[in-house]
Amino acid sequence: MKNLKYIIYREGDYYVSQCLNMEIASFGSTIDEALANLKEAVELYLEIVA
């Protein structure tokens, strides 16, 4: 799998994680949770389009 770029920023009470290579985003209560949720969302997306 190629390297994916992402950003994480705070929005209110949550951290938003956004993949810059694809239009996929997620969120979580912590930075780690937001990143884990983004990884899961990207994996699910790639399973669907494969």
Contacts in CASP RR format, 6 or more apart in sequence:
PFRMAT RR
TARGET T0000
AUTHOR 0000-0000-0000
METHOD contacts of the structure
MODEL  1
MKNLKYIIYREGDYYVSQCLNMEIASFGSTIDEALANLKEAVELYLEIVA
1 46 0 8 1.000
4 19 0 8 1.000
4 20 0 8 1.000
4 21 0 8 1.000
4 22 0 8 1.000
4 42 0 8 1.000
5 19 0 8 1.000
5 20 0 8 1.000
5 21 0 8 1.000
6 17 0 8 1.000
6 18 0 8 1.000
6 19 0 8 1.000
6 20 0 8 1.000
6 35 0 8 1.000
6 38 0 8 1.000
7 17 0 8 1.000
7 18 0 8 1.000
7 20 0 8 1.000
8 15 0 8 1.000
8 16 0 8 1.000
8 17 0 8 1.000
8 18 0 8 1.000
8 31 0 8 1.000
8 34 0 8 1.000
8 35 0 8 1.000
9 15 0 8 1.000
9 16 0 8 1.000
9 18 0 8 1.000
10 16 0 8 1.000
11 27 0 8 1.000
13 29 0 8 1.000
14 27 0 8 1.000
14 28 0 8 1.000
14 29 0 8 1.000
14 34 0 8 1.000
15 27 0 8 1.000
15 28 0 8 1.000
15 29 0 8 1.000
15 30 0 8 1.000
15 31 0 8 1.000
15 33 0 8 1.000
15 34 0 8 1.000
16 25 0 8 1.000
16 26 0 8 1.000
16 27 0 8 1.000
16 28 0 8 1.000
16 34 0 8 1.000
17 25 0 8 1.000
17 26 0 8 1.000
17 27 0 8 1.000
17 28 0 8 1.000
17 34 0 8 1.000
17 35 0 8 1.000
17 37 0 8 1.000
17 38 0 8 1.000
18 24 0 8 1.000
18 25 0 8 1.000
18 38 0 8 1.000
19 25 0 8 1.000
19 38 0 8 1.000
19 41 0 8 1.000
19 42 0 8 1.000
22 42 0 8 1.000
22 45 0 8 1.000
24 38 0 8 1.000
24 41 0 8 1.000
24 42 0 8 1.000
24 45 0 8 1.000
25 38 0 8 1.000
25 41 0 8 1.000
26 34 0 8 1.000
26 37 0 8 1.000
26 38 0 8 1.000
26 40 0 8 1.000
26 41 0 8 1.000
27 34 0 8 1.000
27 37 0 8 1.000
28 34 0 8 1.000
28 37 0 8 1.000
END
